[in-house]
Amino acid sequence: MDVEILSRLQFAGTIMFHYLFPPLSIGLGLQLFLCELAFYRTRNPAWEAAARFWTRVFAVNFAMGVATGIVMEFEFGTNWAAYSRFVGDVFGSALAAEGIFAFFLESGFLAVLVFGWDRVGPKMHLFSTLMVFLGSAFSAVWIVVANSWQQTPAGYHIVWHDVQGEQVPRAEVTDFWAMVFNPSSVDRLTHTLIGALVLGAFFVASVCSFYLLRGRHDAVARRCLSIALPTALLFTLLAGATGHDSAQKLVETQPAKLAAMEAHFETSEEPTGLYLFGWPDAANKKVHFGVQIPRLLSLMVYNDPSRPVPGMDQIPEDARPPVWLPFQTFHLMVGMGTLMIMVAGMACWSWYRGTYGERRWLLWAVVLMPLAAMTANQAGWITAEVGRQPWVVYPSVQNGVEMMGMRTADGLSESVTAQQVLSSIILFGIIYSLLFAVWIFVLNQKIQHGPDSPEELTDYKRRHKEESMSDSIRHGGTAYGGSLMDKETG
């Protein structure tokens, strides 16, 4: 058992499990805000029923994201102590910014979002919904900035510190904004956030399409679909555009990753094609069963179909990433993205023609699309992280000076054994399996119950108002109690 492989597997497993929830929270946050905005503008109780329902679903998902996210920060200290020393100054500033600008913003308004429906006015509740959505998005901003810095470091220098008589390198920030806007951060951030918005749109469309198939909650489902389907199409198209921008940046900043993603082993004077699928064989430098479109990679990377793309042979042997896994996950991500564009396009066209509810095969296709979106998100993360191996922090050039990076093997904790890591992997597997089962159970319960009907919601609000007025009379008179209730319910 190798402690490096086990530590990488442990971190990959915990972060992949955690990454089920933040993208869904971000995507649901936008859908929830749009539903509530529609209610604020129309005062239609069907929109309020939709917003209240998605608030309950959002709260469950948010709780899971918080619970699973804490674990990874402890892993930095337990399994990756040398790495933490090296990047501590950079990650400390980014994670502090996340806490100040994102987490407090999101959590501060979350209570108003979840519990404030009958306690604050519609305008304040709408504002709270927007702040929760922006807080979740800002949280992703700082996490992606920190991760992008590992891929394309900027705005730092290396300082050597004495640790128990040994000189240890440490990356210290010299330019905060250069660190934030490192060469890959904007492209990676937009692609990540758009991927989350795709997932949220398809999740809402999936649940509402399921209701149409079952003949339930028709009024609420159709209103939510009028938002979810167009946004799903918009964001899937934008995901393709931002992915294209990221690929064009890779040829400059991480050519080894690009070569691995396309199993491009040897540079040629001929233009470079793009594989649709295949089975890379790094030992023999070929792709078995591959189908390739000539010149397409050259066109995508350089906007020039006649210019060859550098291959893996241009990279030193000790700095080459694995090929098989990044190749497969990259093509899986692209395949899922293409499928989602096609399904979203057909769904929007059918909705426009007024035939969406009649095409059961299309409804079932939309029901399954959250799985495609989650798969694409996970595959993209694997491509990005495995494709930067063997580096945990890439070497870079700062102001004409070549800066050292850090290999993954050098970032491990000195005192952690393989047996300890294996034991923790088993325990995490058990605990996360239970958490996943609870999440599925609670989520299924809420979806099966569905939103309240507009009539039920109107009746509930009437009874709640009468009870509140009765309480106000008992505690101080009708004039004060009635005016307060009117103010709170808008």
N, C-alpha and C positions, 0 to 999 in steps of 0.2 A: 504493500500500500504506500503510495507516494503522497506526502503531506500537501504538496502543491496542487496536485490533481484533485485531492479530496477537498481542499479549501476552496478551490475554484468551483467545484461542483456544489458545495454547500452555499456559497454566495450566489451562484447562478440560480439554484433552486429557490432560495428565499426571495431573491429579487424578482424572479419570474412569477412567483405566487403573488407577491405584493403588487406587481404590475398589472394584475387583473383588475384592480380596484381604482387607482388614481385616474387612468384614462376614462373609465366609465363615470367617475364622479365629475370630471371636467365636462365630458360630453352631455351628461344628464343636466349639469348646471345650466348650460345654455338652453337646452330644451325646456327646462323648468322656467327659466326667466322669460322665454318667448311665450309660453302658455300663460304665465301670470300677466305679462304685458298685454296680451290679448284680452284677458279678463278685465284689467284696469281700464282699457279703452272701450270695451263693449258692455261691461257689467253683466255678461251672459253667465248664468250659473254653471253651464256646462264647462266653460273654460276654468272656472274656480274649482270645480270638481276634479278636472284634469290636473291642475296645479297642486291641489292638496294630495292627490294620489302620488304624483311623481316626487313630492316632498318626502313622503313616507319611504319610498324606494330609495331615494337619495340618501336618507339618514342611515339606512341599513348599510349601504355600500360605503359611506364615509367612515362609519365605525370600523369596518373591516380594514379599510386602508390605513387608518391610524394604528390599529393593533398590529398589523403586519409590517408597518414601516419602521417601527422602533427597533426591531430586531437587528436590522442591517447596520445601524449606527454602532451597536455593540460589537458586531463582527469586525468592524474596522480596527477596534482595539484589541480584540482577542486573537484573530487570525492574521491580521495584516498590520502589525505594529510598525514594522520598518516602513511600509508604505505610508502609514498615517503620519509618521515623523517627517517623511519627505514632502508630503502635500498638505500638512496641517495648516500652514499659513494661508494657502489658497482655499482649501475647503472650509476652513474656519470662517473666513470672510463671506463666502458664498452661502454657507448654511446659516450664519448669523443673519444675513440679509433675508433669507427665506423665513426665519423666525419672526423678524420684525415686520417685513412688508407683506408676508403671505399668511403664515399660520395664524397670527393674532387677528388679522383681518378676517380670515375665513371663520375661525372658531368664535370670534366675537359676535358675528352676526348670525351664526348657525342657530343659536337658541331662539332668536327672533323668527328666523325662517321656520323652524319646526314647531315652536310653541306659541308663536305670536299671532296666529290667524284671527283669533277672536279677542286679542288684547291690544293690537295696534291698528291704525288705519291702513287702507289699501296702499297708499303711496309709500308709507314707511316699510310695509312688508315687501313691496316691489323693490325698493332700494336695498333692503336686506338680502333679497334673492340675488340681486346683481353683485353685491359685495361678496357673497359666498362664492359665486361663480368666478369672479375676478381673483379672489383669494386662492382658489384651487389652481387657477391658471398661473398666477404668480409663483406659487409653490413649484410648479413644474419648471418655470423659467430658471430658477436658481439651481435646481438639481441638474437640469440639462446644461447650464453654463459650466458647472463644476465638472460634469462628465466630458463636455466638449473640450475643456482645458486639457484633460488627459490626452485627448486625441490630437489637438493642435495647440500646444502651450504657447502663451504669450504674456507679456507684462510681468516678468519675474526675473530673478537671478538666483544663482546657487550660492548659498552660504554654508561653510563647513563649521560644524559644532563638535565640541569634545563631549563624548558620551562614554563614561567609564574608561577613559584613556584611549578611546578610539575616535578618529575623525569621521563624522557622519554628515552626509550632505542633506541640505534642507532647501526647498524652493520657497523663496520669499517674494511676496508681491511688491513690485516697484511701480506699477501703473494699474490701478484697480480697474479702470474702464477698458484698458487694453486686455486685461485678463477676462473681463466680461464679454467684450466683443472680439474674442479670439477668432481666427480665420474660419472656424466651422460652426460657431455657436448660433448664428442667426439662421442658417440653413437647417441645422439640426433641430432648433427650437420650433421653427414654423412647421417642419415636417412632423414632429412629435405632437404638437398641439392639434394640428389638423387631423392626425390619426385618432386622437382622443375624441374630437368632434364627430368624426365618421362613426366611431363606435357608439357614441351617445345617440346620434340620429337613427342609426339602424336598430339600436335597442328599443327605442320608443316605437319605431315603425314595426318592429317584430311583435311586440306585445299587442299593439293595436290591431295588427293584421290577424293575430291569433283570436282576438275578440270578434273580429268580423267573421272568421271561419266558424266560430261557435255561436254567432248570432247574439252576442252580449255587448252591452255598453256601447251601442252603436253611435249615439250622439257624441260621447266623449272621444271614442276611437277615431271617428272621422275628422274631428277637429284637430286632434294631435297629428294625424297622418298628413293633414294639409300643411303642417310645419315640417314634420320629420322627413318626408320623402324629398321635397326640394332641397333641404339642407344636406341630406345624404348624398344627393347627386352633386351638389356644389362642392362639398368637401372631398368627395372621392376624386373629382377632377383636380382640385387644388393639391391633393396628396400626390397625384402623378406629376404635377408641375414642380412641386417642391422637391420631390424625389429626383427629378431630372437635374435640378440645380445642385443638389447634393452630389450627384455623380460627377458633374462637371468640376466641382471643387475637389473631389477625391483625387483626380489625376494630378493635381498640383500638390496637395497636402499629404495624401496617403496612397501613393501609387501601388504599394504592395497589397493593400486591402482591395483596391479596384481589380487588380490582376487576379486575386483569389476569388472575388465575387463572380468573375467571368471565366475562371480556369484558363487564363491567358498565360501559358507557360513561357513561350518564347517570342521575342520581338521579331517582327518581320518588316520588310520594306513595303509589303502589301497592306492595304486598308484592313482594319480589324472588324470581324463580324461579331454578332451577339448571339449566344446560345439561348434557345427557348427552353431546353431541358437537356439532361445528359447525366453521365456518371463519371466524374473526374477521377483520373488515375495519376496521382502526383508522381509516383515512382517511375512511370513510363512517359510522363508528360503528354498525356493525351486524354481525350474525353470520349468514353465509350457511349454508343447509342445516342450521340448528340445530334441535335438539329439546330443548325446555325443560319442566321440571316446575314448574308455578306454585307460588309461595310456599315452595319447598323451601329455598332459600338463606336466607331470613329465618328459617325454622324452625331450620336448622342453626346459624346464627350467634348468634341471640338467644333460641332456644327459644320464639319467638313468631312464628307464621306471618303476622301482620298488620303487622309492623314493617319498613319499607323499609331496605335496606342502602345506604350511601353509594356513589356511583359514581365513575368516573374524573374526572368534571367537577369534583369537589370538591378535586382535586389540582392544584397549579400546573403549567403546561405543561412547565416545565423540570425537573420532578421526577417525571414520569410514566415508568413502566417500559415496555418493549415488551409487547405483548399477545399476539401470535400464539403465540410459543414457550412462555411460562408456561401459557397456556390449554391447549395441546396436551399438554404434559408432565404437567400436573396431572391432566387427564382420563385420560391413559395410565396414570398411577400408580393412580388410583382404579379404573380398569378392570381392571388386573392384580391389584389387591388383592381386588376382588370375585370375579374368576375363581379366585384361590387359595383364598378362603373356600369357594366352591362345591366345588372339587375336594377340598380337605381334608375337608369335611363328608361328601361321598359316600364317600371312601376310609375314613374312620373308621367310618361306618355299615356299609360292606361288610366291614370288618375285624371289627366286632362280630358281624355275622351269619355270619362264617366263610366268606364267598364272595370275599374280596379276590383271592386267587390265581387265581380262575377268570375274572375279568373283564379280559380282555387290554386292552380299550380304556381301562379305568380305570388299569391299570398303565402304559400308554404315556402317559396324561395326567399321571400323577405323575412319570414319567421326565422330562417336559418342563418341570415346574414350576420348577426352579432358574432357567431362562431368564426366566420371568415374575417371579420374585423379584429377580433382578439388574436386570431392566428397570425394575421399580418403584423400586428403590433409586436407580438412576441418574436416572430421571425426577424423583423427589422432590428430588434434589440440584439438578438444573437449574432446577426451579421455584423453589426457595428462593433460588438465586444470581442468576438472571436477573431474578426478580421484585423484587429490591432495587435494581436499577439505576434511576437513574444513580449511586447511592451505593455506595461501597465500605465506608463507615462512616456509618450513619444519624445525622442530627442528633438531639439529645435535650434533655430538660429535667432538670437536676440541682439539687435544692433550690430550685426556683423560678427558676433561671437557665437561659436557653436556651444550649445548648452547640453549637458548630459541629460538623458532620460532615466527611466528605471524599468528594468525587466521585471516581469511578473514574479519570477522565482526569487528576486532580490527583495520583494516587498513583504515576504512572509514574516510572521512572528518567530523568534528564535526558540521560544520555550514550548510551543504547541506541538504535540505529537500527532501522528496519523491516527492512532487509536482514539484519541480524544475527539478529533474532528469526525471520525466515522461514527462514534457514539452520538455526537450532537446531530449528525445528519439523520440518524434513525429516529431520535427524539423529535426533531423538527418535522420529519415525515409523518409521525403519528399525530402530533398536535395540529399540523396544518391540514391533515386529512379530516380531522374532527371539525376544525374551523370551516373548511370548505363545505362539509356536509351541513353544518348549521346555517351557513350563508345560503346554500341552495334551498334548504327547507324553509327558512324565513322568507326568502325572496319568492319562492313558489306560493307560499301562503298568501302573500300580499297580492301577487299577480292573479291568483285564482279568485280571491275576494274581489279584486278590481276596484275601480273608483265608485264613489257614491253616485247615485243618479242625481241629476239636477233637482228633481222634486224632493228627494230625501235630504239633500243639502239645504234647500230652501226651508224645509220643515224643521230641520235641526237648528238652523240659525234663528228661526222664529221662536222655537222653544227656549233656546239659549238666551235670547234677548228677554223673554218674559221672566225666566228664572233670575236673570241678573237684575232686572228692574224690581222684582220682589225682594231680592237681597238688599238692594239699595234702599227700599222703603223701610225695611227692618233696621237699617243701620244709619238712617239720617234723612229720610224724606224723599218725596217723589221728585222734587224739582232738581236737586243736586244729582240724585241717582239717574234720573232719566237723561239729563244732559250729558252726563259722563258716558252713559251707554251709547247714546247717539254719536258721540265723538269717536268712541273706540270702534264702532262698526261702520263708520263712514256714512 
